[in-house]
C-alpha cells in the first residue's frame, strides 16, 4: 500500500470548502467531472475525533466513487501521506473562493 498514490482534493460545495484525501483521481467519462475513488479516512481509534471529518465520513459512507464538477475543484495535489479530511465553512475561508466558470460543451449553441 505504500506505493499507492495519495491525492488531496480541495473543492467548493454548497458554501463550504471540502478537503478530502483519496487513492484514485481521474477524468470522469461524464463531461466536466473529476472522478474520485477510495477516499481515505483516519482511524477511529484516535482519542480526539474531529466533527467535520466524522460528518464527511458519514456523508461518503457507502460511496464507491464520487464525481465532482471541474468548476468546483480548487486544487488537486499528490501528497506523501494522507492528512485529516475536513470541511471549512465559507466564513472560515474569508469568503474569497469563487468557482471558476466553465465554457459550454463543444457544439453547444
Backbone as a chain_set.jsonl record, in Angstrom:
{"seq": "XXXXXXXXXXXXXXXXXXXXXXXXXXXXXXXXXXXXXXXXXXXXXXXXXXXXXXXXXXXXXXXXXXXXXXXXXXXXXXXXXXXXXXXXXXXXXXXXXXXXXXXXXXXXX", "coords": {"N": [[0.82, -1.196, 0.0], [2.134, 1.143, 0.39], [3.18, 2.045, -1.978], [1.077, 3.166, -3.294], [-0.557, 5.963, -4.745], [-1.381, 9.071, -3.169], [-3.804, 11.498, -3.004], [-4.684, 14.888, -2.417], [-7.671, 16.488, -2.468], [-9.196, 19.478, -3.012], [-12.141, 21.178, -2.883], [-15.008, 23.19, -3.755], [-18.201, 23.303, -2.304], [-21.557, 23.835, -1.883], [-21.32, 26.321, -0.408], [-19.188, 25.746, 1.257], [-15.754, 24.749, 1.751], [-14.301, 21.763, 0.89], [-11.944, 19.378, 1.932], [-10.47, 16.53, 0.967], [-8.939, 13.261, 1.034], [-7.677, 10.843, -1.196], [-7.084, 7.716, -2.947], [-7.342, 7.442, -5.67], [-7.745, 9.466, -8.477], [-9.215, 10.761, -11.328], [-9.993, 11.839, -14.727], [-13.396, 11.961, -15.405], [-15.739, 9.892, -17.23], [-18.023, 11.226, -17.659], [-18.853, 14.338, -18.972], [-16.978, 17.174, -17.957], [-16.448, 16.476, -15.265], [-14.628, 15.296, -12.407], [-13.458, 12.223, -11.306], [-13.434, 10.586, -8.241], [-12.08, 8.095, -6.248], [-11.883, 5.629, -3.623], [-11.698, 7.01, -1.028], [-9.838, 8.247, 1.692], [-9.996, 7.773, 5.125], [-9.317, 8.733, 8.532], [-8.205, 6.746, 11.366], [-10.533, 5.241, 13.633], [-9.705, 4.793, 16.186], [-8.447, 6.863, 17.406], [-8.082, 9.212, 20.093], [-8.996, 11.848, 20.003], [-11.622, 13.137, 18.192], [-12.485, 14.565, 15.167], [-15.17, 16.599, 14.418], [-15.862, 17.533, 11.81], [-14.566, 15.75, 10.111], [-15.862, 13.411, 10.811], [-18.42, 14.058, 9.933], [-17.965, 14.181, 7.171], [-17.22, 11.531, 6.785], [-19.61, 10.18, 7.355], [-21.169, 11.289, 5.357], [-19.978, 10.302, 3.03], [-20.196, 7.591, 3.399], [-20.598, 4.339, 2.202], [-20.238, 5.176, -0.386], [-18.857, 4.397, -3.391], [-17.605, 5.629, -5.523], [-17.151, 9.016, -6.375], [-18.264, 11.884, -8.19], [-17.007, 14.961, -9.04], [-17.765, 18.24, -10.005], [-15.792, 19.901, -12.453], [-15.558, 22.703, -12.314], [-15.856, 23.161, -9.621], [-13.577, 22.33, -8.404], [-10.783, 23.301, -6.572], [-8.081, 22.716, -6.138], [-5.817, 19.974, -6.798], [-3.607, 17.893, -5.274], [-0.763, 15.754, -5.268], [0.279, 13.942, -2.572], [2.541, 12.901, 0.092], [1.592, 11.608, 2.37], [-1.602, 10.879, 3.826], [-3.729, 13.392, 5.129], [-5.904, 15.018, 7.456], [-9.277, 14.768, 6.693], [-11.508, 17.439, 5.98], [-14.046, 19.964, 6.496], [-14.317, 23.211, 5.569], [-15.87, 26.018, 6.593], [-17.512, 28.668, 4.762], [-17.242, 31.105, 6.084], [-14.938, 30.672, 7.556], [-12.998, 30.666, 5.594], [-12.777, 33.262, 4.757], [-14.516, 33.909, 2.748], [-13.523, 34.244, 0.152], [-13.436, 32.547, -2.031], [-14.317, 31.563, -5.192], [-16.163, 29.669, -7.498], [-14.67, 28.558, -10.56], [-15.589, 29.723, -13.75], [-17.019, 27.68, -16.333], [-16.592, 26.905, -19.752], [-19.197, 26.415, -22.273], [-20.134, 23.091, -23.432], [-18.514, 21.54, -26.325], [-19.99, 22.247, -29.481], [-22.332, 23.224, -28.451], [-24.916, 25.557, -28.632]], "CA": [[0.0, 0.0, 0.0], [2.996, 2.311, 0.461], [3.465, 2.55, -3.315], [-0.131, 3.784, -3.831], [-0.578, 7.417, -4.737], [-2.354, 9.715, -2.288], [-4.141, 12.82, -3.528], [-5.507, 15.803, -1.616], [-8.601, 17.162, -3.367], [-9.846, 20.599, -2.35], [-13.197, 21.643, -3.767], [-16.053, 24.053, -3.228], [-19.504, 22.643, -2.374], [-22.641, 24.403, -1.077], [-20.852, 27.359, 0.505], [-18.067, 25.273, 2.068], [-14.605, 24.164, 1.077], [-14.046, 20.397, 1.356], [-10.603, 18.856, 1.691], [-10.502, 15.089, 1.16], [-7.782, 12.502, 0.558], [-8.109, 9.638, -1.904], [-6.036, 6.994, -3.656], [-7.52, 7.463, -7.121], [-8.4, 10.638, -9.043], [-9.042, 10.787, -12.78], [-11.045, 12.467, -15.522], [-14.579, 11.109, -15.498], [-16.317, 9.731, -18.562], [-19.059, 12.259, -17.752], [-18.235, 15.605, -19.345], [-16.72, 18.223, -16.961], [-16.401, 15.952, -13.909], [-13.468, 14.556, -11.933], [-13.891, 11.021, -10.588], [-12.615, 10.326, -7.055], [-12.362, 6.773, -5.667], [-11.097, 5.17, -2.479], [-11.456, 8.125, -0.105], [-9.103, 7.795, 2.878], [-10.424, 8.361, 6.399], [-8.466, 8.394, 9.653], [-8.618, 5.625, 12.21], [-11.488, 5.552, 14.7], [-9.117, 4.518, 17.49], [-7.861, 8.08, 17.974], [-8.813, 9.759, 21.229], [-9.64, 13.09, 19.594], [-12.394, 12.948, 16.968], [-12.834, 15.825, 14.534], [-16.557, 16.514, 13.952], [-16.004, 17.721, 10.367], [-14.169, 14.51, 9.452], [-16.95, 12.461, 11.051], [-19.514, 14.453, 9.043], [-17.573, 13.721, 5.836], [-17.241, 10.065, 6.78], [-20.999, 9.749, 7.239], [-21.661, 11.751, 4.06], [-19.431, 9.448, 1.987], [-20.299, 6.169, 3.731], [-21.263, 3.578, 1.161], [-19.94, 5.737, -1.699], [-17.733, 3.723, -4.04], [-16.962, 6.594, -6.411], [-17.888, 10.277, -6.443], [-17.924, 12.737, -9.331], [-17.001, 16.356, -8.611], [-17.692, 19.114, -11.183], [-14.476, 20.528, -12.636], [-15.577, 24.102, -11.881], [-15.83, 23.212, -8.153], [-12.234, 21.954, -7.94], [-9.847, 24.389, -6.294], [-6.767, 22.151, -6.451], [-5.568, 18.564, -6.537], [-2.18, 17.706, -5.015], [-0.296, 14.428, -4.88], [0.993, 14.131, -1.31], [3.226, 11.706, 0.575], [0.737, 10.89, 3.316], [-2.939, 11.455, 3.985], [-3.98, 14.25, 6.278], [-7.243, 14.917, 8.011], [-10.349, 15.305, 5.86], [-12.19, 18.49, 6.732], [-14.944, 20.916, 5.85], [-14.005, 24.566, 6.016], [-17.042, 26.83, 6.258], [-17.209, 29.856, 3.968], [-16.811, 32.175, 6.979], [-13.568, 30.38, 7.951], [-12.09, 30.927, 4.485], [-12.952, 34.681, 4.449], [-15.446, 34.1, 1.64], [-12.846, 34.704, -1.054], [-13.317, 31.465, -3.004], [-15.402, 31.575, -6.165], [-15.965, 28.629, -8.509], [-14.186, 29.004, -11.853], [-16.606, 29.482, -14.786], [-16.677, 26.659, -17.318], [-17.21, 27.187, -21.047], [-20.182, 25.417, -22.669], [-19.552, 21.954, -24.143], [-18.364, 21.742, -27.765], [-21.192, 22.043, -30.273], [-23.48, 23.819, -27.758], [-25.195, 26.907, -29.163]], "C": [[0.863, 1.258, 0.0], [3.317, 2.869, -0.917], [2.229, 3.152, -3.979], [-0.025, 5.294, -3.742], [-1.633, 7.907, -3.758], [-2.55, 11.132, -2.809], [-4.975, 13.587, -2.517], [-6.361, 16.578, -2.612], [-9.318, 18.243, -2.565], [-10.882, 21.143, -3.328], [-14.265, 22.416, -3.009], [-17.399, 23.355, -3.388], [-20.47, 23.296, -1.39], [-22.147, 25.381, -0.008], [-19.703, 26.954, 1.401], [-16.94, 24.774, 1.183], [-14.353, 22.805, 1.721], [-12.612, 20.035, 1.015], [-10.65, 17.363, 2.003], [-9.248, 14.462, 0.569], [-8.286, 11.208, -0.065], [-6.919, 9.0, -2.608], [-6.155, 7.12, -5.171], [-8.321, 8.696, -7.545], [-8.146, 10.619, -10.542], [-10.191, 11.526, -13.449], [-12.205, 11.493, -15.649], [-15.018, 10.959, -16.949], [-17.49, 10.689, -18.762], [-18.365, 13.595, -18.007], [-18.157, 16.569, -18.159], [-16.787, 17.739, -15.509], [-15.071, 15.257, -13.653], [-14.003, 13.398, -11.098], [-12.907, 10.747, -9.444], [-13.057, 8.998, -6.455], [-11.457, 6.534, -4.467], [-10.692, 6.33, -1.565], [-10.864, 7.571, 1.18], [-9.629, 8.533, 4.105], [-9.491, 7.893, 7.496], [-9.021, 7.242, 10.464], [-9.575, 6.094, 13.296], [-10.882, 5.39, 16.09], [-8.476, 5.756, 18.13], [-8.715, 8.587, 19.128], [-9.589, 11.014, 20.855], [-10.332, 12.873, 18.254], [-12.808, 14.312, 16.437], [-14.261, 15.722, 13.975], [-16.705, 16.687, 12.436], [-15.573, 16.47, 9.607], [-15.253, 13.446, 9.646], [-18.15, 12.767, 10.151], [-19.216, 13.998, 7.609], [-17.649, 12.202, 5.728], [-18.678, 9.558, 6.644], [-21.585, 10.152, 5.883], [-21.207, 10.825, 2.927], [-19.495, 7.961, 2.326], [-21.108, 5.451, 2.647], [-21.014, 4.095, -0.244], [-18.701, 5.052, -2.256], [-16.906, 4.724, -4.847], [-17.801, 7.854, -6.4], [-17.381, 11.088, -7.625], [-18.071, 14.184, -8.88], [-16.904, 17.224, -9.865], [-16.329, 19.821, -11.259], [-14.474, 21.957, -12.108], [-15.569, 24.239, -10.362], [-14.445, 22.914, -7.591], [-11.38, 23.2, -7.736], [-8.428, 23.923, -6.613], [-6.731, 20.674, -6.125], [-4.055, 18.423, -6.403], [-1.894, 16.24, -4.763], [0.593, 14.64, -3.66], [1.625, 12.816, -0.86], [2.396, 10.911, 1.567], [-0.58, 11.631, 3.482], [-3.01, 12.309, 5.234], [-5.395, 14.032, 6.763], [-8.248, 15.525, 7.04], [-11.078, 16.363, 6.662], [-13.114, 19.302, 5.84], [-14.621, 22.27, 6.446], [-15.19, 25.432, 5.614], [-16.597, 28.082, 5.526], [-16.721, 30.991, 4.855], [-15.373, 31.952, 7.449], [-12.582, 30.749, 6.85], [-12.195, 32.367, 3.991], [-13.835, 34.93, 3.239], [-14.805, 34.515, 0.335], [-12.661, 33.602, -2.099], [-14.554, 31.481, -3.888], [-15.155, 30.47, -7.172], [-15.56, 29.235, -9.842], [-15.264, 28.739, -12.903], [-16.108, 28.474, -15.82], [-17.34, 27.016, -18.642], [-18.239, 26.102, -21.398], [-19.525, 24.265, -23.434], [-19.45, 22.225, -25.641], [-19.679, 21.438, -28.504], [-22.451, 22.633, -29.645], [-23.695, 25.239, -28.282], [-26.106, 27.651, -28.257]], "O": [[0.378, 2.333, -0.353], [3.688, 4.037, -1.035], [2.314, 3.608, -5.119], [0.526, 5.836, -2.784], [-2.649, 7.248, -3.541], [-1.588, 11.869, -3.025], [-5.847, 13.029, -1.85], [-5.831, 17.248, -3.499], [-9.968, 17.953, -1.56], [-10.553, 21.521, -4.452], [-14.399, 22.305, -1.791], [-17.718, 22.868, -4.473], [-20.215, 23.303, -0.186], [-22.518, 25.271, 1.161], [-19.277, 27.749, 2.238], [-17.146, 24.423, 0.021], [-14.209, 22.703, 2.939], [-12.125, 20.353, -0.07], [-10.845, 16.969, 3.153], [-8.582, 15.051, -0.283], [-9.194, 10.561, 0.457], [-5.893, 9.639, -2.838], [-5.171, 6.926, -5.884], [-9.419, 8.942, -7.047], [-7.005, 10.478, -10.983], [-11.219, 11.804, -12.831], [-12.003, 10.322, -15.969], [-14.703, 11.799, -17.792], [-17.906, 10.939, -19.893], [-17.397, 13.936, -17.327], [-19.14, 16.762, -17.443], [-17.145, 18.51, -14.618], [-14.463, 14.699, -14.567], [-14.9, 13.583, -10.275], [-11.697, 10.686, -9.659], [-14.239, 8.787, -6.184], [-10.406, 7.159, -4.323], [-9.507, 6.593, -1.358], [-11.325, 6.554, 1.698], [-9.699, 9.762, 4.121], [-8.933, 6.798, 7.42], [-10.161, 6.819, 10.273], [-9.447, 7.203, 13.814], [-11.488, 5.809, 17.076], [-8.015, 5.696, 19.27], [-9.933, 8.408, 19.132], [-10.706, 11.224, 21.329], [-9.691, 12.466, 17.285], [-13.404, 15.116, 17.154], [-14.535, 14.852, 13.148], [-17.574, 16.06, 11.832], [-16.15, 16.155, 8.566], [-15.526, 12.667, 8.732], [-18.817, 11.853, 9.665], [-20.099, 13.492, 6.917], [-18.086, 11.658, 4.713], [-18.933, 8.611, 5.901], [-22.411, 9.428, 5.327], [-21.955, 10.589, 1.978], [-18.907, 7.146, 1.615], [-22.172, 5.917, 2.239], [-21.522, 3.52, -1.207], [-17.624, 5.119, -1.662], [-15.676, 4.675, -4.854], [-19.03, 7.781, -6.413], [-16.216, 10.99, -8.009], [-19.13, 14.586, -8.397], [-16.046, 16.975, -10.711], [-15.794, 20.275, -10.247], [-13.485, 22.387, -11.513], [-15.302, 25.327, -9.853], [-14.169, 23.212, -6.429], [-11.273, 24.045, -8.625], [-7.665, 24.631, -7.27], [-7.498, 20.179, -5.299], [-3.309, 18.79, -7.312], [-2.686, 15.552, -4.119], [1.543, 15.42, -3.704], [1.285, 11.749, -1.37], [2.479, 9.684, 1.608], [-0.657, 12.846, 3.302], [-2.422, 11.981, 6.265], [-6.004, 12.993, 6.511], [-8.089, 16.669, 6.613], [-11.254, 16.222, 7.872], [-12.984, 19.323, 4.616], [-14.646, 22.455, 7.662], [-15.484, 25.568, 4.427], [-15.449, 28.51, 5.649], [-15.868, 31.771, 4.431], [-14.656, 32.917, 7.713], [-11.442, 31.11, 7.143], [-11.734, 32.66, 2.888], [-13.898, 36.058, 2.749], [-15.481, 35.089, -0.519], [-11.8, 33.727, -2.97], [-15.684, 31.422, -3.405], [-14.034, 30.337, -7.662], [-16.046, 30.303, -10.216], [-15.808, 27.636, -12.948], [-14.919, 28.43, -16.137], [-18.513, 27.387, -18.667], [-18.161, 24.989, -20.877], [-18.462, 24.452, -24.026], [-20.203, 23.038, -26.178], [-20.379, 20.481, -28.175], [-23.528, 22.555, -30.236], [-22.751, 26.025, -28.362], [-26.452, 28.799, -28.536]]}, "num_chains": 1, "name": "protein.A"}
